Amino acid sequence: MTLTDPLAATTTWHEQLLAERSAHNYAPLPVVLTSGSGARVVDVEGREYIDCLAGYSALNFGHGHPALVAAAHRQLDRLTLTGRAFGNDQLGPFCAELAALVGKQMVLPMNTGAEAVESGLKVARKWGYEVRGVPHDRARVVVAANNFHGRTIGIVGFSTDPEARNGFGPFAPGFDVVPYGDADALRAAVGPETVAVLVEPVQGEAGVVVPPPGYLAAVRDICTDAGILFVADEVQSGFGRTGHVLATRGLGGVDADVYLLGKALGGGILPVSAVVADEAVLGVLRPGQHGSTFGGNPLACAVGRAAVGLMAEPALLRQVVTLGEILRTELEALVGRGVVTFRSVGLWAGVDIDPALGTGRTVCEALCARGVLAKETHGATVRLSPPLVIAEADLRHALATLGEVLAGLAG
Ligand SMILES: *Cc1c(COP(=O)(O)O)cnc(C)c1O
């Protein structure tokens, strides 16, 4: 077997391991993890780290949460997969419990976040034709610039990130892009063929971009006035990250028509996603019109039920608010000391690093060397999204380490 040049150039064994035969669609930090508990993970050399990424918020409940692991173990020994050709005894309770948590009537279970987004778009289009009377194959959806909704061809087709879309066309038509946070631009983009507005209540991948006050309420009004669907992609912002079950309600004070959930819904154990809406919307799907081999499988539903149960505990959300205040206070102290600016909401921050000190990547590598794991986004921004269950001392330690790293880079 011949190795390509970059592999041959690696020196340490864990670089070799990282460079094994996986496609090079990621550039991971030089760390190889083998176990984890709560907000702590351990690498193959036995070094411990504080995880401040939490699987891009898939690990909101931390690594190895006992209730989630127990639910998975119980279900593993009973029944893992049936396909939707048959019923399974976990699907009904999962859908009922998630619908109750979200306050909607129906759940369409899928697997990954991107599938939830694709499914939500399919439902919105079908609803547009059947309920709103849009002429067939004319439906349009308004989306926001700098969005991140996943990696399928359909989704990257309306991304504005050249890295995400270039080289992957041709793309599906029917999407109109407007600036994020600009209600007037959104209102102007809605036309007679528009069936839905798809937005993230907080743009995570874009660098934790919180919209201006009143924006989500304006999206609600625009959709209500036009008689179209407000589709909220809460795959990353939902499930506690902002201190609320749903950011649209908690931050925006309004209700979307369709919620897209994923990431933490699977408890960091397996991919579980869902489209959650009322029957008037999800009811447009009839047998044979949409599906998924793995969506709604009993193992995923059992873990999803445990995740819903944890999310229904108000103490966790109160903890997010408390920890979020610490995060904000500590970051404020770093502004002008290596941090240009930052945006934070709940236990979630996008920290813009002074380019004079280096890139986000430089900072993340230095953090990694000091036992803190975080990931840069868009060059100069470090995203912090630790597990919601992180101990206060660990959070403070991680932020102190960030301060030391920045001071070190400043020389
Ligand atoms: C991560 C993410 C997705 C895609 O989820 P996958 O499980 O990676 O497909 C979609 N929308 C948002 C807002 C996300 O953060």
Ligand as a Chemical Component Dictionary entry (heavy atoms), coordinates in Angstrom:
data_LIG
# 
_chem_comp.id                   LIG 
_chem_comp.type                 NON-POLYMER 
_chem_comp.pdbx_formal_charge   0 
_chem_comp.three_letter_code    LIG 
# 
loop_
_chem_comp_atom.comp_id 
_chem_comp_atom.atom_id 
_chem_comp_atom.alt_atom_id 
_chem_comp_atom.type_symbol 
_chem_comp_atom.charge 
_chem_comp_atom.model_Cartn_x 
_chem_comp_atom.model_Cartn_y 
_chem_comp_atom.model_Cartn_z 
_chem_comp_atom.pdbx_ordinal 
LIG C1 C1 C 0 -24.998 20.617 12.082 1  
LIG C2 C2 C 0 -26.145 21.340 11.489 2  
LIG C3 C3 C 0 -26.915 20.743 10.479 3  
LIG C4 C4 C 0 -26.560 19.438 9.824  4  
LIG O1 O1 O 0 -26.562 18.361 10.714 5  
LIG P1 P1 P 0 -25.822 16.990 10.294 6  
LIG O2 O2 O 0 -26.255 16.033 11.362 7  
LIG O3 O3 O 0 -24.354 17.253 10.296 8  
LIG O4 O4 O 0 -26.331 16.629 8.954  9  
LIG C5 C5 C 0 -28.034 21.426 10.023 10 
LIG N1 N1 N 0 -28.355 22.640 10.521 11 
LIG C6 C6 C 0 -27.632 23.234 11.481 12 
LIG C7 C7 C 0 -28.059 24.570 12.009 13 
LIG C8 C8 C 0 -26.492 22.618 11.993 14 
LIG O5 O5 O 0 -25.756 23.223 12.908 15 
# 
loop_
_chem_comp_bond.comp_id 
_chem_comp_bond.atom_id_1 
_chem_comp_bond.atom_id_2 
_chem_comp_bond.value_order 
_chem_comp_bond.pdbx_ordinal 
LIG C1 C2 SING 1  
LIG C2 C3 SING 2  
LIG C2 C8 DOUB 3  
LIG C3 C4 SING 4  
LIG C3 C5 DOUB 5  
LIG C4 O1 SING 6  
LIG O1 P1 SING 7  
LIG P1 O2 DOUB 8  
LIG P1 O3 SING 9  
LIG P1 O4 SING 10 
LIG C5 N1 SING 11 
LIG N1 C6 DOUB 12 
LIG C6 C7 SING 13 
LIG C6 C8 SING 14 
LIG C8 O5 SING 15 
# 
